[in-house]
Amino acid sequence: MLAAATLAATAGAASAAGDPVRTLPAKSSAALPGYVCFWSEPEEHGPQGGWCYNGAGYAEARPDVKRHAKSFSNQTQDTFYALSFPREGPCLYRTIYGGDWSGNWEWWEKFDGVQRNKPTDCQQG
């Protein structure tokens, strides 16, 4: 219970400060309210914790979740776009709707970063 209160207080402080990228503690499997979060392991787990975003522009994924985001949770009502930049061919995007989540994400090997605006130069993938 105390950990959840601490996590909520941390999330509130981050949102108030306008920090678009946050890291969750490794032992926390709860997504930050107001963020879309990605983990390197299924079911919102990972040795380095979750990597969370709620910004306006593009954010490159943290190295442990880049091309290795096995789970995610969008704790907002906003839509975000996961992006992939393959070595060959056009970039790809996957829509992540508000409240969307996956404990075993099929896009895990493609995830390079995330942004809020729908990309105009990428194909849906």
Buried (B, 14 or more C-beta within 10 A) or exposed (E): EEEEEEBEEBBEEBBEEEBBBBBBBEEBBBBBEBBBBBBBBBEBBBEBBBBBBBBEEBBEBBEBBBEBBBBBBBBBEBBBBBBBEEEEEEBBBBEBEEEBBBBEBEBBEBBBBBBBEEBEEBEEB
